[in-house]
Amino acid sequence: MNSFFHSRGPAVKVLLDDAIPRTAAQVLAEHGYEVEDVRSCGLRAAGNAEIFAYAQEHGQLLITRDPSFLHLALRARGDHAGILILALPDALRADETAGALLRIFQQLGARSLKNTVVVAEPQRIRIRHR
């Protein structure tokens, strides 16, 4: 597979926030990602701190549209698998969001996102390491 991280090891474990369409989970799973969704693991009504702690505990890259996770990541105790904040137009259809995620992963290449926050905007990707 030519997808993000797969050339260097096991599938990336991902947790999708409830603002990410379920279609994205299906597309990522089809590309070999190990995907969990907050809506299906009992975290639908959870706060950001609880969602972040869950992702941290399970070694999952958290994918969200909520920029407030940046502050949680910067103050985090211990390591985390990374956070990807999608700062993309709200008008994107679910399939467009899923496609954008795959393109972002291709652009990131095989780098580790441990203790990193990635903000993906329409014209650029910003990476911030703790």
ZAKOL-96883 format. One line per 5 residues: number of its first residue (from 1); their letters; for each residue x, y, z of N, C-alpha, C. Coordinates in steps of 0.001 Angstrom, whole numbers, plus 500000, padded with zeros to 6 digits. Example, Ala and Ser with C-alpha at 12.3 -4.5 7.8 and 13.67 -1.06 7.14 Angstrom:
1 = AS = 513190 494310 507800 512300 495500 507800 513200 496700 507800  512850 497750 507080 513670 498940 507140 512900 500030 507870
// end
This chain:
1 = MNSFF = 500832 498814 500000 500000 500000 500000 500873 501244 500000  500396 502284 499385 501137 503535 499350 500583 504551 500334  499727 504133 501233 499112 505051 502170 500058 505422 503295  499696 506459 503985 500413 507015 505121 500831 505920 506093  502121 505872 506416 502735 504997 507397 502853 503539 506985
6 = HSRGP = 502107 503041 506047 502071 501606 505804 503365 501040 505258  504184 501841 504640 505434 501319 504115 506432 501040 505229  506185 501537 506425 507139 501393 507516 506647 500560 508676  505456 500055 508633 505029 499286 509779 503542 499024 509796  503041 498741 510996 501638 498359 511128 500696 499520 510817
11 = AVKVL = 499436 499153 510661 498412 500148 510372 498339 501191 511467  498079 502413 511078 497921 503505 512023 496568 503357 512703  496561 503526 514018 495331 503500 514789 494788 504919 514843  493514 505074 514467 492902 506390 514325 491611 506450 515131  491387 507594 515780 490112 507873 516434 489509 509095 515755
16 = LDDAI = 488298 508943 515235 487608 510050 514569 486656 510736 515537  486763 512050 515612 485844 512866 516394 484482 512854 515692  483443 513274 516403 482100 513211 515817 481855 514229 514710  482769 515156 514500 482621 516116 513401 483170 515556 512085  483793 514395 512143 484334 513755 510939 483295 512757 510444
21 = PRTAA = 482919 512817 509160 481866 511926 508658 482242 510448 508758  481245 509622 509008 481461 508172 509103 482037 507604 507803  481752 508252 506700 482314 507817 505420 483835 507790 505476  484407 508729 506196 485864 508775 506329 486374 507512 507020  485644 507025 508005 486043 505790 508693 486068 504624 507717
26 = QVLAE = 485059 504540 506882 484996 503454 505902 486150 503529 504912  486415 504723 504402 487491 504900 503424 488845 504590 504055  489090 505095 505249 490368 504838 505909 490539 503347 506207  489478 502694 506661 489556 501251 506926 489861 500476 505645  489279 500886 504528 489555 500237 503243 491008 500394 502827
31 = HGYEV = 491667 501420 503340 493079 501661 503028 494010 501121 504111  493480 500302 505006 494313 499614 505966 494471 500265 507327  493777 501358 507567 493855 502018 508866 492963 501289 509866  493363 501296 511118 492558 500738 512202 491761 501905 512776  490475 501987 512438 489671 503177 512723 488622 502916 513799
36 = EDVRS = 488537 503851 514714 487476 503846 515709 486829 505231 515668  485556 505287 515961 484777 506522 515891 484206 506802 517278  484269 508052 517733 483746 508367 519062 482274 508008 519196  481545 508003 518086 480118 507682 518129 479871 506200 518391  480875 505361 518124 480672 503924 518296 481425 503341 519489
41 = CGLRA = 482145 504176 520220 482897 503655 521374 482467 504313 522677  481256 504881 522695 480715 505425 523926 481184 506821 524296  481787 507535 523344 482308 508869 523639 481552 509990 522923  480414 509678 522364 479683 510680 521586 479404 511952 522390  479029 511817 523645 478697 512982 524472 479869 513417 525351
46 = AGNAE = 481018 512828 525153 482185 513131 525982 482767 514492 525636  483441 515071 526603 484145 516322 526383 485476 516075 525697  486089 517145 525249 487358 517024 524527 488451 516367 525361  488523 516699 526647 489569 516114 527496 489414 514604 527588  488179 514131 527702 487936 512688 527781 488262 512005 526449
51 = IFAYA = 487909 512636 525344 488215 512071 524015 489724 512017 523812  490407 513082 524155 491862 513108 524005 492512 512038 524880  492040 511900 526134 492598 510891 527043 492386 509486 526485  491229 509243 525894 490943 507934 525302 491919 507647 524154  492089 508611 523269 493019 508442 522146 494439 508228 522662
56 = QEHGQ = 494813 508980 523663 496148 508880 524255 496348 507487 524848  495362 507006 525594 495442 505690 526239 495532 504553 525230  494862 504717 524083 494806 503654 523075 495817 503835 521940  496669 504845 522047 497689 505054 521021 497117 505406 519660  496047 506195 519666 495352 506543 518429 495645 507983 518003
61 = LLITR = 495834 508156 516704 495894 509481 516105 494468 510028 516130  494271 511182 516749 492946 511783 516838 492731 512700 515642  491650 512473 514911 491295 513325 513774 490030 514086 514145  490093 515415 514044 489006 516280 514485 488936 517529 513616  487881 518287 513800 487778 519615 513187 487865 520699 514264
66 = DPSFL = 487995 520284 515510 487956 521192 516652 489359 521668 517025  489666 522946 516799 491011 523451 517089 491358 523497 518575  490372 523363 519457 490683 523416 520892 491497 522210 521348  491549 521148 520552 492394 519999 520895 493881 520378 520876  494236 521417 520143 495626 521879 520114 496103 522199 521527
71 = HLALR = 495288 522904 522289 495664 523295 523642 495784 522089 524569  494903 521105 524392 495005 519882 525191 496317 519156 524896  496660 519084 523631 497883 518373 523235 499127 519064 523783  499128 520380 523769 500298 521118 524234 500484 521018 525746  499378 520804 526468 499451 520678 527926 499483 519228 528389
76 = ARGDH = 499454 518298 527455 499328 516877 527801 500514 516369 528608  500184 515525 529556 501218 514790 530284 501368 513452 529581  502567 513057 529369 502793 511797 528671 502706 511979 527169  502934 510904 526480 502942 510933 525014 501540 510751 524447  501380 511186 523209 500157 510915 522454 500558 510609 521016
81 = AGILI = 499670 509943 520306 499968 509494 518941 499799 510591 517903  499346 511762 518324 499191 512882 517408 497750 513304 517257  497585 514522 516772 496261 515070 516489 496314 515698 515110  495319 515389 514309 495158 515989 512991 493889 516827 513031  494057 518139 512921 492915 519054 512924 492616 519443 511481
86 = LALPD = 491429 519099 511031 491011 519448 509673 490388 520838 509684  491111 521807 509180 490613 523177 509068 490188 523383 507615  489221 522583 507207 488745 522581 505827 487333 523161 505788  486874 523583 504618 485534 524178 504526 484441 523227 505026  483500 523783 505773 482378 522988 506284 481510 522437 505152
91 = ALRAD = 481569 523074 503999 480709 522684 502883 481174 521407 502176  482315 520853 502569 482789 519623 501926 481817 518484 502194  481539 517715 501147 480732 516509 501313 481556 515461 502051  480886 514456 502580 481565 513408 503347 482637 512709 502520  482339 512409 501250 483330 511725 500410 484517 512644 500101
96 = ETAGA = 484265 513948 500006 485360 514899 499778 486260 514991 501018  485655 514937 502197 486440 514957 503433 487311 513707 503518  486745 512552 503193 487507 511298 503212 488667 511356 502221  488414 511858 501026 489471 511999 500028 490545 512970 500481  490129 514057 501128 491095 515033 501640 491996 514395 502695
101 = LLRIF = 491423 513554 503543 492229 512866 504556 493302 511992 503910  492923 511245 502903 493908 510393 502215 495013 511229 501578  494654 512347 500969 495670 513225 500373 496591 513822 501437  496027 514195 502569 496835 514739 503664 497825 513682 504137  497365 512461 504319 498258 511387 504753 499363 511139 503736
106 = QQLGA = 499037 511227 502460 500061 511051 501428 501093 512181 501517  500643 513403 501756 501570 514529 501869 502455 514418 503098  501913 513860 504174 502704 513719 505394 503768 512631 505260  503550 511711 504369 504531 510654 504162 504564 509694 505332  505702 509115 505581 505835 508066 506593 506359 508596 507917
111 = RSLKN = 506184 509859 508187 506709 510429 509429 505831 510048 510621  506444 509994 511757 505715 509747 512998 505058 511049 513446  503843 510946 513928 503150 512124 514446 503092 512114 515965  503914 511289 516584 503941 511209 518044 504203 512604 518619  503331 513012 519539 503430 514310 520219 503399 515490 519248
116 = TVVVA = 502656 515334 518160 502582 516346 517112 501128 516726 516852  500913 518005 516555 499609 518469 516099 499773 518941 514661  498937 518405 513789 498938 518791 512382 497642 519548 512114  497759 520719 511534 496582 521487 511133 496574 521518 509614  495571 520869 509048 495456 520781 507592 494449 521817 507112
121 = EPQRI = 494963 522794 506360 494146 523849 505781 494052 523602 504281  493162 524281 503586 493013 524022 502146 494303 524169 501337  495149 525123 501673 496345 525373 500865 497661 524997 501529  497595 524533 502799 498845 524192 503472 498587 523256 504642  499680 522644 505086 499654 521803 506267 500689 522360 507251
126 = RIRHR = 500241 522650 508466 501139 523139 509507 501380 522036 510513  502618 521871 510933 502976 520817 511864 503630 521449 513086  503112 521078 514251 503656 521617 515498 503997 520459 516428  505273 520384 516810 505754 519341 517712 505757 519874 519138  505468 518994 520053 505517 519396 521474 506945 519394 521936
// end
